[in-house]
Amino acid sequence: MLNTLISNKLTNLLQKAGVIAGSFVATAASALTDLPGGPGVNQLNLTTGVTKISQEQSWLHWYMLIICTVVFILVFGVMFYSILKHRKSVGHKPANFHESVTVEVVWTVIPFIIVILMALPATKVVVAMKDTTNADLTVKATGMQWKWGYNYIKGEGEGIGFVSTLDATHREMSENGGPKAGQTVDNYLLKVDNPLVVPVDKKIRVITTANDVIHAFAVPAFGIMQDAIPGFVRDTWFRAEKIGDYYGQCAKLCGKEHSYMPIHVKVVSAEDYTKWVAGEQKKLAAKADDPSKVWTMDDILKRGEKVYAANCAACHQASGKGAGAIKPLDGAAVVLDADKTKQIMVLLNGQNNGAMPAWKQLSDTDLAAVITYTKNTWSNKTGQLVQPAEVLAARK
């Protein structure tokens, strides 16, 4: 009986090992080539960038490596030379001196010069990386488990918003052991249903936040990686100099499906971008609510709760208490104010130099709903109801 049980267990283990090995061989046998705008096969160096920042980062990487290599060779060269040529066994005696001004000056000046040679170019690149001013287009990227939400906040395409999710066929492929033998899938686990579309040669500011856990927006070809933190707003920027498709991924371990959270940025010509914007705006118009509809309090509160959870809770928290520099909505003067127009204008135009972004991209109904929700939730019991027509009037 015992022998039978052992035999059965060994058989099961061998079968499982065979399945795993077969899956590995099938994946390894898949025909893979370098992905333009994405990772290369057996890539060791940094990704070839299409922005000035990424090119400067690549140059800085090699510059620092060369300096460190030279310092390493000189220091260890002198050390080993001294050990071999000035050892006691060949008759050398240790020098007897201390407090040498020359030595003190040399080992202070030389490292100082090295630090300056490294700090100046590094500071120049870091400062340029953080300069998000004068952007042609501003996009908010919201990380969520496990997809990205994009909202075009300022510039051509303002008001467009959508969610970008891993392509269903790639997810299915992954769950079945990956690409099959001989199958070419260069963009494996990087293909999405709705890529982020931006125009070429334009400065794109990306505002990052999250609505659940910490994520990170990273696209190696642009030389950018910025954390997306719940309750906080961060930003980065890029200016792509070449039309094409560029790929990245969430760069934080954000949960069990972290590998299913790719980033696909499609860089197009100015003309094609304008056409894309027109097409997206037509889609939005088709979905728009009638702003003349009069809502009841119960119905608009239900709508407002959903809008708040999808767009506002990431910063202001579900409790309305805010976090860090983010102001609370629970008990806020502008929320409690009898003049509803004040809060409407904040959502339409933003405030504090963009710390609170404008939400013009939301429909009149969504804005009316979320304002009503904040005015009648938590300790806020104003009884005020904002209708979509009031928001529409404030837009004009």
C-alpha positions as CSV (number, residue, x, y, z in Angstrom):
1,M,0.0,0.0,0.0
2,L,2.8,2.4,1.0
3,N,4.7,1.6,-2.2
4,T,1.6,2.3,-4.3
5,L,1.1,5.7,-2.6
6,I,4.8,6.6,-3.2
7,S,4.6,5.5,-6.8
8,N,1.5,7.5,-7.4
9,K,3.1,10.6,-5.9
10,L,6.2,10.2,-7.9
11,T,4.1,9.8,-11.1
12,N,2.2,13.0,-10.3
13,L,5.4,14.9,-9.6
14,L,7.0,13.8,-12.8
15,Q,3.8,14.7,-14.8
16,K,3.8,18.2,-13.2
17,A,7.5,18.6,-13.9
18,G,6.9,17.6,-17.5
19,V,4.1,20.2,-17.9
20,I,6.4,22.9,-16.4
21,A,9.3,21.9,-18.6
22,G,7.1,21.8,-21.7
23,S,5.8,25.2,-21.0
24,F,9.3,26.6,-20.5
25,V,10.6,25.0,-23.7
26,A,7.6,26.3,-25.6
27,T,8.1,29.8,-24.4
28,A,11.9,29.6,-25.0
29,A,11.2,28.3,-28.5
30,S,9.0,31.3,-29.3
31,A,10.5,33.4,-32.0
32,L,11.4,36.7,-30.3
33,T,12.9,39.8,-31.8
34,D,13.7,43.3,-30.5
35,L,10.5,45.3,-30.0
36,P,10.8,48.9,-31.4
37,G,10.0,51.3,-28.6
38,G,10.3,48.5,-26.1
39,P,12.7,45.9,-24.7
40,G,15.3,44.1,-26.8
41,V,16.2,40.5,-26.7
42,N,19.1,39.9,-24.2
43,Q,19.2,43.7,-23.7
44,L,22.0,44.7,-21.3
45,N,22.4,48.5,-21.9
46,L,19.8,51.2,-21.4
47,T,16.9,51.5,-23.9
48,T,17.7,53.7,-26.9
49,G,15.7,56.8,-26.2
50,V,13.7,59.1,-28.4
51,T,13.8,62.1,-26.0
52,K,16.6,64.5,-25.2
53,I,16.3,63.5,-21.5
54,S,16.7,59.8,-22.2
55,Q,19.7,60.5,-24.4
56,E,21.3,62.6,-21.7
57,Q,20.6,59.9,-19.2
58,S,22.3,57.3,-21.4
59,W,25.4,59.6,-21.9
60,L,25.5,60.3,-18.1
61,H,25.3,56.5,-17.4
62,W,28.5,55.9,-19.5
63,Y,30.2,59.0,-18.3
64,M,29.8,58.0,-14.6
65,L,30.8,54.4,-15.4
66,I,34.0,55.6,-17.1
67,I,34.9,57.8,-14.1
68,C,34.2,55.0,-11.6
69,T,36.3,52.6,-13.7
70,V,39.3,54.9,-13.9
71,V,39.1,55.6,-10.2
72,F,38.9,51.9,-9.5
73,I,41.9,51.1,-11.7
74,L,44.0,53.9,-10.3
75,V,43.2,53.2,-6.6
76,F,43.6,49.4,-6.8
77,G,46.6,49.7,-9.2
78,V,48.5,51.9,-6.6
79,M,47.4,49.6,-3.8
80,F,48.6,46.4,-5.4
81,Y,51.8,48.0,-6.8
82,S,52.6,49.1,-3.3
83,I,51.9,45.7,-1.8
84,L,54.1,44.0,-4.4
85,K,57.0,46.4,-4.8
86,H,57.3,47.7,-1.2
87,R,56.9,44.6,0.8
88,K,59.1,43.7,3.8
89,S,60.4,40.5,2.2
90,V,62.4,42.5,-0.4
91,G,64.0,44.8,2.2
92,H,61.6,47.8,2.3
93,K,60.9,49.6,5.5
94,P,57.7,51.5,6.3
95,A,57.9,55.3,6.0
96,N,57.8,57.2,9.3
97,F,55.8,60.4,8.8
98,H,52.5,62.0,9.8
99,E,50.6,65.2,9.4
100,S,51.9,65.7,5.9
101,V,50.3,68.8,4.4
102,T,51.0,67.6,0.9
103,V,49.1,64.3,1.5
104,E,46.2,66.1,3.2
105,V,45.9,68.5,0.2
106,V,46.1,65.8,-2.4
107,W,43.5,63.5,-0.9
108,T,41.2,66.4,-0.4
109,V,41.5,68.2,-3.7
110,I,41.4,65.1,-6.0
111,P,38.2,63.7,-4.6
112,F,36.7,67.2,-4.6
113,I,37.5,67.6,-8.3
114,I,36.0,64.1,-9.0
115,V,32.8,65.0,-7.2
116,I,32.5,68.2,-9.1
117,L,33.0,66.4,-12.4
118,M,30.2,64.0,-11.5
119,A,27.8,66.4,-9.8
120,L,27.6,69.2,-12.4
121,P,26.3,67.1,-15.4
122,A,24.1,65.0,-13.1
123,T,22.5,68.1,-11.6
124,K,21.9,69.5,-15.0
125,V,20.0,66.4,-16.1
126,V,18.0,66.0,-12.9
127,V,16.9,69.7,-13.0
128,A,15.8,69.2,-16.6
129,M,13.9,66.1,-15.7
130,K,11.9,68.0,-13.1
131,D,11.0,71.0,-15.3
132,T,7.4,70.4,-16.2
133,T,6.6,74.0,-17.0
134,N,5.2,75.3,-20.3
135,A,3.7,71.9,-21.4
136,D,1.8,71.7,-24.6
137,L,-0.4,68.9,-23.3
138,T,-1.2,67.7,-19.8
139,V,-2.4,64.2,-19.1
140,K,-3.3,62.7,-15.8
141,A,-2.3,59.0,-15.4
142,T,-4.1,57.2,-12.6
143,G,-2.8,53.9,-11.5
144,M,-5.3,51.3,-10.4
145,Q,-5.1,47.5,-9.9
146,W,-4.3,46.6,-12.6
147,K,-4.7,49.2,-15.3
148,W,-4.2,52.9,-16.1
149,G,-6.7,55.6,-16.4
150,Y,-5.8,58.6,-18.7
151,N,-7.5,62.0,-18.6
152,Y,-6.5,64.8,-20.9
153,I,-6.6,67.8,-18.6
154,K,-5.0,70.7,-20.6
155,G,-4.2,71.3,-24.3
156,E,-5.6,69.8,-27.5
157,G,-7.9,66.9,-26.5
158,E,-8.9,68.4,-23.2
159,G,-11.9,66.5,-21.8
160,I,-10.9,63.1,-23.2
161,G,-10.6,60.3,-20.7
162,F,-10.4,56.5,-20.9
163,V,-9.0,53.4,-19.2
164,S,-6.1,51.4,-20.7
165,T,-6.1,47.6,-19.9
166,L,-4.0,44.7,-21.0
167,D,-5.2,43.1,-24.2
168,A,-7.5,40.2,-23.4
169,T,-5.8,37.9,-25.8
170,H,-2.4,38.4,-24.1
171,R,-3.9,37.8,-20.7
172,E,-5.4,34.5,-22.0
173,M,-2.1,33.6,-23.5
174,S,-0.3,34.2,-20.2
175,E,-2.7,32.1,-18.3
176,N,-2.2,29.3,-20.7
177,G,1.6,29.2,-20.3
178,G,2.7,32.0,-22.6
179,P,3.4,32.1,-26.4
180,K,3.5,28.7,-28.1
181,A,6.5,27.3,-29.8
182,G,7.3,29.2,-33.0
183,Q,4.8,32.0,-32.2
184,T,6.1,35.5,-32.5
185,V,4.7,37.9,-30.0
186,D,7.2,40.7,-29.6
187,N,4.8,42.9,-27.5
188,Y,3.9,40.0,-25.2
189,L,2.1,41.4,-22.1
190,L,2.6,45.0,-23.4
191,K,-0.4,45.3,-25.8
192,V,-3.4,47.3,-24.5
193,D,-6.9,48.0,-25.6
194,N,-6.6,51.8,-25.4
195,P,-3.0,53.3,-25.8
196,L,-2.1,56.8,-24.6
197,V,-2.0,58.9,-27.8
198,V,0.2,62.1,-27.9
199,P,1.6,64.3,-30.7
200,V,5.3,64.2,-31.7
201,D,7.7,67.0,-30.8
202,K,5.3,68.4,-28.1
203,K,6.0,68.7,-24.4
204,I,3.8,66.3,-22.6
205,R,3.3,66.7,-18.9
206,V,2.1,63.6,-17.1
207,I,0.5,64.0,-13.7
208,T,0.5,60.7,-11.7
209,T,-1.7,59.5,-8.9
210,A,-3.3,56.3,-7.8
211,N,-6.6,55.2,-6.3
212,D,-5.5,52.1,-4.4
213,V,-1.8,51.2,-3.9
214,I,1.5,52.7,-5.0
215,H,2.2,52.3,-8.8
216,A,4.8,53.9,-11.0
217,F,4.5,55.3,-14.5
218,A,7.6,54.2,-16.4
219,V,8.5,54.4,-20.1
220,P,12.3,53.7,-20.7
221,A,12.3,55.1,-24.2
222,F,11.3,58.5,-22.8
223,G,13.6,58.3,-19.8
224,I,10.7,58.7,-17.3
225,M,9.6,56.9,-14.2
226,Q,7.3,58.6,-11.7
227,D,5.6,57.1,-8.7
228,A,1.8,57.2,-8.6
229,I,0.8,57.5,-4.9
230,P,-2.7,57.4,-3.5
231,G,-3.6,60.8,-2.0
232,F,-0.7,62.6,-3.7
233,V,0.0,64.2,-7.1
234,R,3.4,63.9,-8.8
235,D,4.4,64.9,-12.3
236,T,7.0,64.2,-15.0
237,W,7.3,65.1,-18.7
238,F,8.6,64.0,-22.1
239,R,9.0,65.3,-25.6
240,A,9.1,62.4,-28.1
241,E,11.1,63.2,-31.2
242,K,10.1,60.2,-33.3
243,I,6.7,58.8,-34.3
244,G,6.1,55.3,-33.2
245,D,4.8,53.0,-30.4
246,Y,6.6,53.0,-27.1
247,Y,6.1,50.7,-24.2
248,G,6.6,50.6,-20.4
249,Q,5.1,49.0,-17.3
250,C,4.2,49.8,-13.8
251,A,7.5,49.9,-12.0
252,K,6.2,49.1,-8.5
253,L,5.2,45.7,-7.1
254,C,1.5,46.6,-6.9
255,G,-0.1,43.2,-6.3
256,K,-0.6,39.8,-7.8
257,E,-1.3,41.1,-11.3
258,H,1.6,43.6,-11.4
259,S,2.8,42.1,-14.7
260,Y,-0.5,42.7,-16.3
261,M,-0.2,46.5,-16.0
262,P,1.5,47.7,-19.2
263,I,1.9,51.2,-20.6
264,H,1.6,51.8,-24.4
265,V,2.2,55.3,-25.7
266,K,1.4,56.0,-29.3
267,V,3.3,59.0,-30.7
268,V,1.7,60.3,-33.9
269,S,2.0,63.4,-36.2
270,A,0.2,66.6,-35.3
271,E,-2.4,66.0,-38.1
272,D,-3.1,62.4,-37.0
273,Y,-3.4,63.6,-33.4
274,T,-6.0,66.2,-34.3
275,K,-8.0,63.5,-36.2
276,W,-7.8,61.2,-33.2
277,V,-9.0,63.9,-30.9
278,A,-11.9,64.6,-33.1
279,G,-12.9,61.0,-33.2
280,E,-12.7,60.6,-29.4
281,Q,-14.8,63.8,-28.9
282,K,-17.5,62.4,-31.1
283,K,-17.5,59.2,-28.9
284,L,-17.8,61.4,-25.8
285,A,-20.6,63.5,-27.3
286,A,-22.6,60.3,-28.1
287,K,-22.3,59.2,-24.5
288,A,-23.1,62.6,-23.0
289,D,-26.0,63.0,-20.6
290,D,-28.7,65.6,-21.3
291,P,-27.7,68.6,-19.2
292,S,-31.3,69.9,-19.1
293,K,-32.5,66.8,-17.1
294,V,-33.6,67.6,-13.6
295,W,-32.4,65.0,-11.1
296,T,-33.7,64.0,-7.7
297,M,-31.5,64.0,-4.6
298,D,-31.4,60.2,-4.3
299,D,-30.5,59.6,-7.9
300,I,-27.8,62.3,-8.2
301,L,-26.2,61.1,-4.9
302,K,-25.8,57.6,-6.2
303,R,-24.3,59.0,-9.4
304,G,-22.0,61.3,-7.4
305,E,-20.7,58.5,-5.2
306,K,-19.5,56.6,-8.3
307,V,-17.9,59.7,-9.8
308,Y,-16.1,60.5,-6.5
309,A,-14.8,57.0,-6.1
310,A,-13.5,57.0,-9.7
311,N,-11.9,60.4,-9.7
312,C,-11.7,62.2,-6.4
313,A,-11.0,59.5,-3.7
314,A,-7.5,59.0,-4.9
315,C,-6.5,62.3,-3.5
316,H,-9.2,63.4,-1.0
317,Q,-9.7,59.8,0.3
318,A,-13.0,58.0,0.6
319,S,-13.5,59.6,4.0
320,G,-13.2,63.1,2.5
321,K,-10.4,63.9,5.0
322,G,-7.6,64.5,2.4
323,A,-4.0,63.5,3.0
324,G,-0.8,65.5,3.3
325,A,-1.1,68.7,1.3
326,I,-4.5,67.6,-0.1
327,K,-7.2,69.6,1.6
328,P,-10.1,67.8,3.2
329,L,-13.6,68.1,1.7
330,D,-15.3,67.1,4.9
331,G,-16.1,70.4,6.5
332,A,-14.4,72.5,3.8
333,A,-15.7,76.1,3.5
334,V,-16.2,76.0,-0.2
335,V,-18.3,72.8,0.1
336,L,-20.4,74.2,2.9
337,D,-20.8,77.6,1.2
338,A,-24.4,78.4,0.1
339,D,-23.1,79.8,-3.1
340,K,-22.8,76.6,-5.2
341,T,-21.0,78.4,-8.0
342,K,-17.8,78.6,-6.0
343,Q,-17.3,74.9,-5.9
344,I,-18.4,74.5,-9.5
345,M,-15.7,77.0,-10.6
346,V,-13.1,75.1,-8.6
347,L,-13.9,71.9,-10.4
348,L,-14.0,73.6,-13.8
349,N,-10.8,75.6,-13.5
350,G,-8.8,74.0,-10.7
351,Q,-6.9,76.0,-8.1
352,N,-3.5,76.4,-6.4
353,N,-1.5,76.3,-9.6
354,G,-2.8,72.9,-10.7
355,A,-2.4,71.2,-7.3
356,M,-6.1,70.8,-7.6
357,P,-6.5,70.0,-11.3
358,A,-9.4,71.2,-13.5
359,W,-12.0,68.5,-14.2
360,K,-13.6,70.0,-17.3
361,Q,-13.3,66.6,-18.9
362,L,-16.1,65.3,-16.8
363,S,-19.7,65.8,-18.1
364,D,-22.0,68.4,-16.6
365,T,-24.0,65.7,-15.0
366,D,-20.9,64.0,-13.4
367,L,-19.7,67.4,-12.0
368,A,-23.2,68.2,-10.7
369,A,-23.4,64.8,-9.1
370,V,-20.0,64.8,-7.4
371,I,-20.5,68.3,-6.1
372,T,-23.9,67.3,-4.7
373,Y,-22.4,64.2,-3.2
374,T,-19.6,66.2,-1.4
375,K,-22.2,68.7,-0.1
376,N,-24.3,66.0,1.5
377,T,-21.8,63.3,2.7
378,W,-19.7,62.8,5.8
379,S,-20.5,65.7,8.2
380,N,-21.6,67.9,5.3
381,K,-25.4,68.0,5.4
382,T,-26.2,71.1,3.4
383,G,-29.2,69.7,1.6
384,Q,-28.0,71.5,-1.5
385,L,-28.6,69.9,-4.9
386,V,-26.6,71.0,-8.0
387,Q,-28.3,70.4,-11.3
388,P,-26.3,69.8,-14.6
389,A,-27.8,72.9,-16.1
390,E,-26.0,75.0,-13.4
391,V,-22.7,73.5,-14.3
392,L,-23.4,74.1,-18.0
393,A,-24.1,77.7,-17.3
394,A,-20.9,78.1,-15.4
395,R,-18.9,76.8,-18.3
396,K,-20.0,79.7,-20.6
